Each structure stands twice: as C-alpha cells, then as structure tokens.
Amino acid sequence: MQLLLRFHVGHVLQVCSRHTARHDAGVPARGLNGEAYRGHVFWDELYVYPFLNFRLPDVTRGLLLYRYRRLTEARAAAREAGFRGAMFPWQSGSDGTEETQVVHLNPLSGQWDPDHSHNQRHVNAAIFYNVWKYYQATDDREFLRDYGAELMLEIARFWASAAHYNPERDRYEIHGVMGPDEFHERYPGSDEDGLRNNAYTNVMVAWIADTAPRVLRLLPVSRREALRARLGLTDDELRTWDEMSRKMYVPFHPDGIISQFEGYLDLEELDWERYRAQHTNVQRLDRILKAEGEDPDRFKLAKQADTVMLFFLFSDEELRTLLGRLGYAHDPELTRRTIDYYDRRTSHGSTLSLVTHAGVLADIDPKSSWDRFIVALESDIGDVQGGTTKEGIHMGVMSGTLDLLQRYYVGSDVREGVLYFEPTLLDRLDGLVFSMQFRGTPLRVSIAGDQLTVLALPEGFRGPVRIGVGSEVRELGAGDSTVFRLSHETGPADPNHPSNAEGSHHGDRL
C-alpha cells in the first residue's frame, strides 16, 4: 500500500508540478503519458485538488487560474446557449471551448453512437466547489478577491438562468442535463436530450446559490461594489439566488431515497444476475446493452456515483443543513439507505466510482470501504479496465486514493476556520505519519494507537492555526505540538490485517 500511494503521489506531482504552476496549464484527466481524451480537462480535477490543497496549494492556485483565464470563452458559450454568466465545457482544451466528441465508438458493436456527454453541466458546479475548497484550506483572500469571486459569481449566474420556476410546485427546476452517471442521456423514447431535475445537480445548485452571496460578503467593500458594478449584478439577482437556495426541487422516492433524477423510479429493473453471469466484466454496461439492441436509458442503472456524490462532497451535517434549508427531511438512515440503493445498481464503469463509494462507506461499512480503496489503489498498476492504462493513467483515481486517506480515513475537514480530524479504521492507520499544510502553516500529523499528534513545524510557519478533534479545539504556534486521544468506536480490528500481525512494523511515512 505504501508503494502504491507513493506511486500515485509521483504521478500527481509529474502532472501537477511546481514547474507548471505558473504556466497556463490545467489538469488533463489522463495525465501526460498517454493520448486518451487528447489532453482535455474534465471535472476529474474535483478529485485532484483536495490532496494538493493541503500539500501544494500554489499548484492548485495555478490550475484554478486555467479556468479563470477561460472565463471569456465560458461566457460566450453561455450566451450562445441562451444563458447568462459562464458555462464551462465538459471537455476543455487549450482555448477553453467545448471539445467533447459528438459520436462514440462502441467496440462491442463496431457502431458509432451519438455522444451527448456535453450536457454534463455539473462541471460548472465542480469548478465552483473547487474554488471554495481551495479558499477554505488556504484562506487565500487575494485569490478570492482578484479571481475566485468573479469565477464563482458568474457560475452562480449561469445556474440561475439555467433554472426555471415551476409555480405548481413552488420550486425551481433544471431540465436538459446529464448527471455524473453518464449511462442516462435522455428519457426512453424521447427525442429531447437530457433529463429533468438530476438530484446531484439541483442540490449542488442550491448550495451554490447559498454560498455565492457569502463569497461576496468576504470581499472588501470597495472590491465588492466594484465587482458587482462591473458584472451588473443586481439586488434582484441576489434575491433570486436566495430563493433558489430554499426552493430547488429535489426528487425523492416514496421510501425516502433521493431519486437520481425525476422519473428514475419509473425505469425498469435490470437483470443484473443474468448480465454478470454472461459477461466477465459489466463495467461498461452501456456498450453491452447497445450491442444487444437495448437502450440503457430504459433501466435503473448507473455507470458511476451520481446521487451518491452528494454524500461524498458534503458531510452528513452539511447535507442535513442543505436539505433542511430546502424543506426536505434528512432522517438518520437517509445516507445508508440511498447509498445502498445505488450501489446495487451501479456498474462502477469509472475508476472515480471506486473512490467515491469507498469514501461514503468509510463510516457506515468500513470493511467494504477499505476493500474498494485497495481496488482503487491497484486500478492503474493492475490496469483493471483491461487496456485503458496504456492510453494514460487516471489522474482522478490516483489523486482520489490520496484524498481518501487524508479526508475520509484520517477525517480531515475544515469548518469555520478550524482543521478537524476524525479518524476511522484506526487499526489500519496505526503508525501513519504525513505532512500537510493548512493556511500556509506546515503540519506533521501522526497516528499511533489511539493518539493523534499534530506538530506545527517552525520552518515556513505563517501563523497560528486551530486544530480540532471532536469538541476539542486547540491553537498551535510555531513548534507547538498537541496530542488528541481518539475513540475506537470505528468497528473491530481485523486480526488478519498486516497492521495487526505479530512483529509488524509501524512508522512508515507517506
């Protein structure tokens, strides 16, 4: 595991290097060592930045500027499609225009099928989320003032124009989009592209509509007024955003499961047992179905995490607050119930899905989470997709495994300017030592038994930082160290796991 984690770190640092941070570079989804996706930049950066934010935030800053420098093209794309604000492409190239293919070869049938993936407008939500998370980790107000706020406000404006108010429901809705799933492009038998009210998209938009005004309030008054004047951002628009943050429509099944999109429940159940018996690999179930003359749009299935992404990007507390603001209940079993429902209907045809499901299962099913983490670790070194790695490594899964360790297993999270840790799977983390950076101050974090130690390194120290575990919050100055005692309420240790074997050695460094 140490070898593979370092292998992933090595690839991430080759692609996202200090040497390219000052250049006009984005994050190609398949790295720099293959021709897949022609070097285009997707939403995969959502999985890349969390690791960099706490290690090399200057690199994240430079990569986010790739998006900012293409704001003009994104505005033009929005105007051409009849929207306001900025609409970034699903696949972005050097000039920031849409590079998504319009046909896709199915190697099982030999047919070229139409490709509608440009309708994955959720890439815009990912960019907004990335800027916000970078700011939370770094407190880089200069970036927010000069670049980030403008980027975020124009994305919020796009979503406000993409949504429409339905007076019958007294809710805002978004039609004609695809979610992260990718297997569903439209409704069965429909000639109209896209779907209505993808839950992931709508909840993200509600969060954006609530967060964008907070971004404005973080700016100095003079900058805030100047930016609003330059963008022509009116009080009426801000009122609309506030309404959207309270009235976005989110579809639910009668049993309380969040529906992937409106009408998902009406689709047919797939005979998963038959397809798994007939095919050694059903990850690309869409190609299998189309080769048989079937339409994936007819069935309850998913290529990768879609609705489940909400539980990956937001904590239970954050999601409860989000849904509560919208007037929807978040009962204690919503997370488990929704994740289990979609896990049974997902082919995990993208390596990103392994990372997402490993993350959301970390607390509710630690063993399953760890098993998926191991598969994700081996996905490129073992070429689990059967030949795709030679076309380029998968930046999302490589970075995602590092993020899993950092954010889910060690439990790092920034809330109200405090860096919290909430480790799980302690039996597997015993002896872990790693460095990170929080708001400019370098930290050394270690776990030994039931103790988590955080040291604020004097070299490079920028200022005091607050660190928390549970309800305890402590401030660290240069050279200060603090020890938190951890709870073992994370499930029983696995006696067969190497970390518990007699004579095992701890203290490996990542």
C-alpha positions as CSV (number, residue, x, y, z in Angstrom):
1,M,0.0,0.0,0.0
2,Q,2.8,2.4,0.8
3,L,4.4,1.7,-2.6
4,L,1.2,2.3,-4.5
5,L,0.4,5.5,-2.6
6,R,3.9,6.9,-3.3
7,F,3.5,5.7,-6.9
8,H,0.3,7.8,-7.1
9,V,2.0,10.8,-5.4
10,G,4.7,10.6,-8.0
11,H,2.3,10.7,-10.9
12,V,0.3,13.5,-9.4
13,L,3.5,15.6,-8.9
14,Q,4.6,14.9,-12.5
15,V,1.3,16.3,-13.9
16,C,0.6,18.9,-11.2
17,S,4.2,20.2,-10.8
18,R,5.6,23.3,-9.2
19,H,7.3,23.9,-12.6
20,T,3.9,24.2,-14.4
21,A,2.0,26.1,-11.6
22,R,3.0,29.5,-13.2
23,H,2.1,28.4,-16.7
24,D,-1.3,28.2,-18.3
25,A,-2.0,24.6,-17.6
26,G,-5.0,22.6,-16.5
27,V,-5.3,19.0,-15.1
28,P,-5.6,16.5,-18.0
29,A,-7.8,13.7,-16.9
30,R,-5.4,11.0,-18.1
31,G,-2.1,12.7,-17.2
32,L,0.7,13.4,-19.5
33,N,1.8,9.9,-20.6
34,G,-0.9,8.9,-23.0
35,E,-3.2,10.1,-25.8
36,A,-6.6,9.3,-24.1
37,Y,-9.0,12.2,-24.1
38,R,-6.5,14.2,-26.1
39,G,-5.2,16.0,-23.0
40,H,-8.6,17.6,-22.3
41,V,-9.6,18.9,-18.9
42,F,-12.8,17.4,-17.3
43,W,-14.4,17.5,-13.9
44,D,-11.8,15.0,-12.7
45,E,-10.0,17.9,-11.1
46,L,-12.6,17.7,-8.4
47,Y,-10.7,14.6,-7.2
48,V,-7.3,16.1,-7.7
49,Y,-7.4,19.4,-5.8
50,P,-8.2,18.1,-2.2
51,F,-4.8,16.4,-2.0
52,L,-3.0,19.4,-3.5
53,N,-4.9,22.0,-1.3
54,F,-3.1,20.6,1.8
55,R,0.2,19.9,0.2
56,L,1.0,22.3,-2.7
57,P,-1.7,25.0,-2.6
58,D,0.3,27.2,-5.0
59,V,-0.2,24.4,-7.6
60,T,-3.9,24.4,-7.0
61,R,-4.0,28.1,-7.4
62,G,-2.2,28.0,-10.7
63,L,-4.5,25.2,-12.0
64,L,-7.6,27.2,-11.0
65,L,-6.3,30.1,-13.0
66,Y,-6.6,27.9,-16.0
67,R,-10.3,28.1,-15.5
68,Y,-10.3,31.8,-14.8
69,R,-8.3,32.6,-18.0
70,R,-11.1,30.9,-20.0
71,L,-13.9,32.9,-18.4
72,T,-14.4,34.8,-21.6
73,E,-14.9,31.6,-23.6
74,A,-17.3,30.3,-20.9
75,R,-19.3,33.5,-21.0
76,A,-19.5,33.2,-24.8
77,A,-20.7,29.6,-24.6
78,A,-23.4,30.6,-22.1
79,R,-24.6,33.4,-24.4
80,E,-24.7,31.1,-27.4
81,A,-26.8,28.6,-25.5
82,G,-29.2,31.3,-24.3
83,F,-27.9,31.6,-20.7
84,R,-26.2,34.2,-18.6
85,G,-23.0,34.0,-16.7
86,A,-20.3,31.5,-17.5
87,M,-20.8,27.9,-18.8
88,F,-17.6,25.9,-18.9
89,P,-17.3,23.0,-21.3
90,W,-17.5,19.3,-20.3
91,Q,-14.2,18.8,-22.1
92,S,-11.9,21.8,-22.2
93,G,-8.8,22.3,-24.3
94,S,-6.2,25.0,-24.7
95,D,-8.7,27.6,-26.0
96,G,-11.5,26.9,-23.4
97,T,-14.1,25.9,-26.0
98,E,-16.2,22.7,-25.9
99,E,-14.1,19.7,-27.2
100,T,-16.5,16.9,-26.4
101,Q,-16.9,14.4,-29.2
102,V,-20.3,14.1,-30.8
103,V,-20.0,10.4,-31.7
104,H,-18.6,7.5,-29.7
105,L,-17.3,4.1,-30.9
106,N,-18.8,1.1,-29.3
107,P,-16.1,-1.6,-29.7
108,L,-18.6,-4.4,-29.0
109,S,-20.9,-3.5,-31.8
110,G,-18.5,-1.6,-34.1
111,Q,-21.1,1.2,-34.3
112,W,-20.6,4.9,-33.8
113,D,-23.3,6.1,-31.4
114,P,-24.3,9.7,-30.7
115,D,-22.5,11.2,-27.7
116,H,-24.4,13.6,-25.6
117,S,-22.0,14.0,-22.7
118,H,-21.6,17.7,-23.3
119,N,-24.9,18.0,-21.4
120,Q,-23.0,17.3,-18.2
121,R,-23.2,20.8,-17.0
122,H,-22.3,19.7,-13.5
123,V,-18.7,20.5,-14.4
124,N,-19.6,24.1,-13.6
125,A,-20.7,23.2,-10.1
126,A,-17.4,21.3,-9.7
127,I,-15.4,24.4,-10.6
128,F,-17.3,26.5,-8.1
129,Y,-16.8,23.8,-5.4
130,N,-13.1,23.6,-6.2
131,V,-12.5,27.3,-5.7
132,W,-14.4,27.3,-2.4
133,K,-12.5,24.4,-1.0
134,Y,-9.2,25.9,-2.0
135,Y,-10.1,29.1,-0.2
136,Q,-11.2,27.1,2.9
137,A,-7.8,25.3,3.0
138,T,-5.6,28.4,2.3
139,D,-7.6,31.5,3.4
140,D,-6.2,33.0,0.2
141,R,-8.3,36.1,0.2
142,E,-6.1,37.7,-2.5
143,F,-7.1,34.9,-4.9
144,L,-10.7,35.2,-3.9
145,R,-10.6,39.0,-4.4
146,D,-8.8,39.0,-7.8
147,Y,-10.1,35.8,-9.5
148,G,-12.1,33.4,-7.5
149,A,-15.1,35.5,-6.6
150,E,-15.7,36.6,-10.2
151,L,-15.4,33.0,-11.4
152,M,-17.9,31.8,-8.7
153,L,-20.4,34.6,-9.2
154,E,-20.5,34.0,-13.0
155,I,-21.1,30.3,-12.4
156,A,-23.9,31.1,-10.0
157,R,-25.4,33.4,-12.5
158,F,-25.3,30.7,-15.2
159,W,-27.2,28.3,-12.9
160,A,-29.8,30.9,-12.1
161,S,-30.5,31.3,-15.8
162,A,-30.5,27.6,-16.4
163,A,-33.1,27.0,-13.7
164,H,-36.8,27.9,-14.1
165,Y,-39.5,28.5,-11.5
166,N,-42.4,26.0,-11.5
167,P,-45.4,27.7,-9.8
168,E,-47.3,24.4,-9.4
169,R,-44.5,23.0,-7.2
170,D,-43.4,26.4,-5.9
171,R,-39.9,25.1,-6.8
172,Y,-37.0,25.8,-9.1
173,E,-36.2,23.1,-11.7
174,I,-33.4,22.4,-14.1
175,H,-34.1,20.4,-17.3
176,G,-32.0,19.1,-20.2
177,V,-28.9,18.0,-18.3
178,M,-27.0,14.7,-17.7
179,G,-25.7,13.8,-14.2
180,P,-22.3,12.1,-13.5
181,D,-23.9,8.7,-14.2
182,E,-23.4,9.1,-18.0
183,F,-25.5,6.0,-18.9
184,H,-28.7,8.0,-19.0
185,E,-28.7,10.6,-21.8
186,R,-32.5,11.2,-22.1
187,Y,-35.8,9.6,-21.3
188,P,-36.7,6.3,-23.1
189,G,-38.2,7.0,-26.5
190,S,-37.7,10.8,-26.2
191,D,-36.1,12.9,-28.9
192,E,-35.2,15.6,-26.3
193,D,-31.6,15.5,-24.9
194,G,-31.1,15.4,-21.2
195,L,-33.1,14.7,-18.0
196,R,-35.2,16.7,-15.6
197,N,-34.0,17.6,-12.1
198,N,-30.9,15.5,-11.6
199,A,-30.7,15.4,-7.8
200,Y,-26.9,15.9,-7.7
201,T,-27.1,18.9,-10.0
202,N,-30.0,20.5,-8.2
203,V,-28.6,20.1,-4.7
204,M,-25.3,21.5,-5.9
205,V,-27.0,24.5,-7.4
206,A,-28.9,25.1,-4.2
207,W,-25.6,25.1,-2.3
208,I,-24.0,27.4,-4.9
209,A,-27.0,29.8,-4.6
210,D,-26.5,29.9,-0.8
211,T,-22.7,30.2,-1.0
212,A,-22.2,32.8,-3.7
213,P,-23.6,35.7,-1.5
214,R,-21.2,34.5,1.3
215,V,-18.4,34.9,-1.2
216,L,-19.4,38.5,-1.9
217,R,-19.5,39.3,1.8
218,L,-15.9,38.0,2.2
219,L,-14.7,40.7,-0.2
220,P,-13.6,44.2,1.0
221,V,-16.5,46.6,0.5
222,S,-14.7,48.6,-2.3
223,R,-13.9,45.4,-4.2
224,R,-17.4,44.0,-3.7
225,E,-19.1,47.1,-5.1
226,A,-16.6,47.4,-8.0
227,L,-17.2,43.7,-8.9
228,R,-20.9,44.0,-8.7
229,A,-20.9,47.1,-10.9
230,R,-18.6,45.5,-13.5
231,L,-20.7,42.3,-13.6
232,G,-24.0,44.2,-13.4
233,L,-25.0,42.0,-10.5
234,T,-28.3,43.4,-9.2
235,D,-30.2,43.0,-5.9
236,D,-32.9,41.2,-7.8
237,E,-30.4,38.5,-8.9
238,L,-29.3,38.1,-5.3
239,R,-32.9,37.7,-4.2
240,T,-33.4,35.0,-6.9
241,W,-30.3,33.2,-5.6
242,D,-31.7,33.2,-2.1
243,E,-35.0,31.8,-3.4
244,M,-33.2,29.1,-5.3
245,S,-31.2,28.1,-2.2
246,R,-34.6,27.5,-0.4
247,K,-36.8,26.2,-3.3
248,M,-34.7,23.9,-5.6
249,Y,-36.7,20.8,-6.4
250,V,-35.1,17.5,-5.3
251,P,-36.9,14.3,-6.4
252,F,-37.4,11.6,-3.8
253,H,-38.7,8.0,-4.0
254,P,-41.8,7.3,-1.8
255,D,-39.5,5.4,0.7
256,G,-37.3,8.5,1.2
257,I,-34.4,7.6,-1.1
258,I,-33.1,10.5,-3.1
259,S,-34.0,9.9,-6.7
260,Q,-31.2,10.2,-9.2
261,F,-33.5,12.3,-11.5
262,E,-37.2,12.9,-11.9
263,G,-38.6,9.7,-13.4
264,Y,-35.8,7.4,-12.4
265,L,-38.2,5.2,-10.3
266,D,-40.4,4.6,-13.4
267,L,-37.5,2.9,-15.2
268,E,-37.2,-0.9,-15.5
269,E,-35.0,-3.0,-13.2
270,L,-32.1,-4.7,-14.9
271,D,-31.5,-8.4,-14.5
272,W,-28.0,-7.9,-13.0
273,E,-27.5,-11.6,-12.2
274,R,-28.0,-12.6,-15.9
275,Y,-25.6,-10.0,-17.2
276,R,-22.9,-10.8,-14.6
277,A,-23.3,-14.5,-15.5
278,Q,-23.0,-13.7,-19.2
279,H,-20.1,-11.2,-19.1
280,T,-16.9,-11.3,-17.1
281,N,-16.9,-7.5,-16.8
282,V,-20.1,-5.4,-16.8
283,Q,-18.4,-2.0,-16.0
284,R,-19.3,-0.7,-19.5
285,L,-22.9,-2.0,-19.3
286,D,-24.0,0.7,-21.7
287,R,-21.9,-0.8,-24.5
288,I,-23.1,-4.3,-23.7
289,L,-26.8,-3.2,-23.8
290,K,-26.4,-1.2,-27.0
291,A,-24.6,-4.1,-28.7
292,E,-27.7,-6.2,-27.9
293,G,-30.0,-3.6,-29.3
294,E,-31.1,-2.5,-25.9
295,D,-31.4,1.1,-24.6
296,P,-29.5,1.9,-21.3
297,D,-32.0,4.8,-20.8
298,R,-34.7,2.2,-20.0
299,F,-33.1,0.8,-16.9
300,K,-32.3,1.7,-13.3
301,L,-28.5,1.6,-13.5
302,A,-25.5,3.9,-13.4
303,K,-22.0,3.9,-14.7
304,Q,-20.7,5.6,-11.6
305,A,-21.6,7.5,-8.5
306,D,-24.3,10.2,-9.2
307,T,-26.6,10.9,-6.3
308,V,-24.0,9.3,-4.1
309,M,-21.7,12.2,-5.0
310,L,-23.7,14.4,-2.6
311,F,-22.6,12.2,0.3
312,F,-19.0,12.3,-1.0
313,L,-18.7,16.1,-1.3
314,F,-20.7,17.0,1.8
315,S,-20.7,15.7,5.4
316,D,-23.9,14.4,6.9
317,E,-24.2,17.7,8.9
318,E,-23.7,19.8,5.8
319,L,-26.2,17.7,3.7
320,R,-28.7,17.8,6.5
321,T,-28.4,21.6,6.6
322,L,-28.7,21.8,2.8
323,L,-31.8,19.6,2.6
324,G,-33.3,21.3,5.6
325,R,-33.0,24.7,4.1
326,L,-34.8,23.3,1.0
327,G,-37.6,21.9,3.3
328,Y,-36.6,18.2,2.9
329,A,-36.1,15.8,5.8
330,H,-32.8,14.1,6.4
331,D,-33.5,11.2,8.7
332,P,-30.7,9.2,10.3
333,E,-30.9,6.4,7.7
334,L,-31.1,8.5,4.6
335,T,-27.3,8.1,3.9
336,R,-27.2,4.4,4.3
337,R,-30.5,3.8,2.5
338,T,-29.6,5.9,-0.5
339,I,-26.0,4.7,-0.9
340,D,-27.1,1.0,-0.6
341,Y,-29.8,1.5,-3.2
342,Y,-27.5,2.9,-5.9
343,D,-24.5,0.7,-5.0
344,R,-26.7,-2.3,-6.1
345,R,-27.5,-0.6,-9.4
346,T,-24.1,0.8,-10.3
347,S,-21.6,-1.0,-12.6
348,H,-18.7,1.2,-11.4
349,G,-17.5,1.7,-15.0
350,S,-15.3,4.6,-14.0
351,T,-12.4,4.3,-11.5
352,L,-13.8,7.5,-9.9
353,S,-16.7,5.5,-8.7
354,L,-14.5,3.3,-6.6
355,V,-13.1,6.3,-4.9
356,T,-16.5,7.9,-4.3
357,H,-18.1,4.7,-2.8
358,A,-15.0,4.0,-0.7
359,G,-15.4,7.5,0.8
360,V,-19.1,7.4,1.5
361,L,-18.8,3.9,3.1
362,A,-15.9,4.8,5.4
363,D,-18.2,5.3,8.4
364,I,-21.1,3.1,7.6
365,D,-19.3,0.0,6.2
366,P,-15.5,0.3,6.9
367,K,-14.6,-3.1,5.6
368,S,-16.3,-2.6,2.2
369,S,-14.8,0.9,2.1
370,W,-11.3,-0.5,2.6
371,D,-11.8,-3.2,0.0
372,R,-12.7,-0.6,-2.6
373,F,-9.8,1.6,-1.5
374,I,-7.5,-1.3,-2.3
375,V,-9.0,-1.9,-5.7
376,A,-8.8,1.8,-6.5
377,L,-5.1,1.7,-5.4
378,E,-4.4,-1.0,-7.9
379,S,-6.6,0.3,-10.7
380,D,-3.8,1.6,-12.9
381,I,-0.9,-0.5,-11.8
382,G,-3.2,-3.5,-12.5
383,D,-5.0,-2.0,-15.5
384,V,-8.3,-3.1,-14.1
385,Q,-10.2,-1.7,-17.1
386,G,-8.5,-4.0,-19.4
387,G,-6.2,-2.0,-21.6
388,T,-7.0,1.6,-20.8
389,T,-4.0,2.5,-18.7
390,K,-1.7,2.4,-21.7
391,E,-3.7,5.3,-23.1
392,G,-2.8,7.3,-19.9
393,I,-3.0,7.0,-16.2
394,H,-6.3,8.1,-14.4
395,M,-5.5,11.3,-12.5
396,G,-8.8,11.2,-10.7
397,V,-8.3,7.8,-9.1
398,M,-4.7,8.3,-8.3
399,S,-5.4,11.6,-6.5
400,G,-8.6,10.2,-5.1
401,T,-6.8,7.4,-3.2
402,L,-4.6,10.1,-1.5
403,D,-7.7,12.1,-0.7
404,L,-9.4,9.0,0.7
405,L,-6.6,8.5,3.2
406,Q,-6.4,12.2,4.0
407,R,-10.1,13.2,4.1
408,Y,-12.0,10.0,5.0
409,Y,-9.7,7.7,6.9
410,V,-7.8,10.4,8.8
411,G,-11.0,12.5,8.6
412,S,-9.5,15.9,7.9
413,D,-12.1,18.7,7.3
414,V,-12.1,22.5,7.5
415,R,-15.1,24.0,9.4
416,E,-15.3,27.7,10.5
417,G,-11.5,28.1,10.1
418,V,-10.6,25.0,12.2
419,L,-8.9,21.9,10.7
420,Y,-10.7,19.0,12.3
421,F,-9.6,15.3,12.3
422,E,-11.9,12.4,12.8
423,P,-10.0,9.2,12.0
424,T,-11.8,6.0,11.3
425,L,-10.3,2.5,10.8
426,L,-7.7,3.2,13.4
427,D,-6.4,-0.4,13.3
428,R,-5.3,0.2,9.7
429,L,-3.8,3.7,10.3
430,D,-1.6,2.9,13.3
431,G,1.9,4.2,12.5
432,L,0.8,6.6,9.8
433,V,2.9,9.8,9.5
434,F,2.4,12.5,6.9
435,S,2.9,16.2,6.3
436,M,0.3,18.7,5.2
437,Q,-0.2,22.5,5.1
438,F,-3.1,24.4,6.5
439,R,-3.5,28.1,5.7
440,G,0.2,28.4,5.0
441,T,1.5,26.7,8.1
442,P,3.2,23.3,7.6
443,L,2.0,20.5,9.9
444,R,3.2,17.0,10.7
445,V,0.4,14.6,11.6
446,S,0.8,11.1,13.1
447,I,-1.4,8.4,14.5
448,A,0.0,5.9,17.0
449,G,-2.5,3.6,18.7
450,D,-5.4,5.7,20.0
451,Q,-3.4,9.0,19.8
452,L,-3.3,11.6,17.0
453,T,-0.4,14.1,17.2
454,V,-0.2,17.3,15.3
455,L,3.0,19.4,15.2
456,A,3.2,22.9,13.7
457,L,6.6,23.0,12.1
458,P,8.6,26.2,12.7
459,E,10.1,26.2,9.2
460,G,7.7,28.1,6.9
461,F,5.3,28.9,9.8
462,R,2.9,31.6,8.7
463,G,0.7,32.0,11.7
464,P,-1.2,30.2,14.5
465,V,-3.7,27.5,13.3
466,R,-6.6,25.9,15.1
467,I,-6.8,22.1,15.2
468,G,-9.8,20.1,16.5
469,V,-10.8,16.6,17.3
470,G,-14.5,16.2,18.3
471,S,-15.4,19.1,20.6
472,E,-11.7,19.9,21.5
473,V,-10.1,22.7,19.6
474,R,-6.6,23.8,20.3
475,E,-4.4,26.6,18.8
476,L,-0.8,25.8,17.7
477,G,2.0,28.3,17.4
478,A,5.4,27.7,15.7
479,G,6.9,24.5,17.0
480,D,3.9,23.6,19.1
481,S,2.7,20.0,19.3
482,T,-0.6,18.6,20.7
483,V,-1.9,15.1,21.3
484,F,-5.6,14.1,21.0
485,R,-6.9,10.8,22.3
486,L,-9.1,9.0,19.8
487,S,-12.1,6.8,20.1
488,H,-12.0,3.2,18.9
489,E,-15.7,3.2,18.0
490,T,-14.8,2.5,14.4
491,G,-15.5,-1.2,14.2
492,P,-13.5,-4.2,15.3
493,A,-9.9,-4.6,14.2
494,D,-9.2,-7.3,11.6
495,P,-6.8,-9.8,13.2
496,N,-5.6,-10.9,9.7
497,H,-4.8,-7.4,8.6
498,P,-1.0,-6.9,8.2
499,S,-1.1,-3.9,10.6
500,N,-2.1,-6.3,13.4
501,A,0.2,-9.2,12.6
502,E,2.8,-10.2,15.2
503,G,6.1,-8.4,14.5
504,S,4.5,-5.8,12.1
505,H,6.5,-2.6,11.8
506,H,4.9,0.8,12.1
507,G,6.1,4.3,11.4
508,D,6.0,4.2,7.6
509,R,5.9,7.7,6.2
510,L,3.7,9.0,3.4
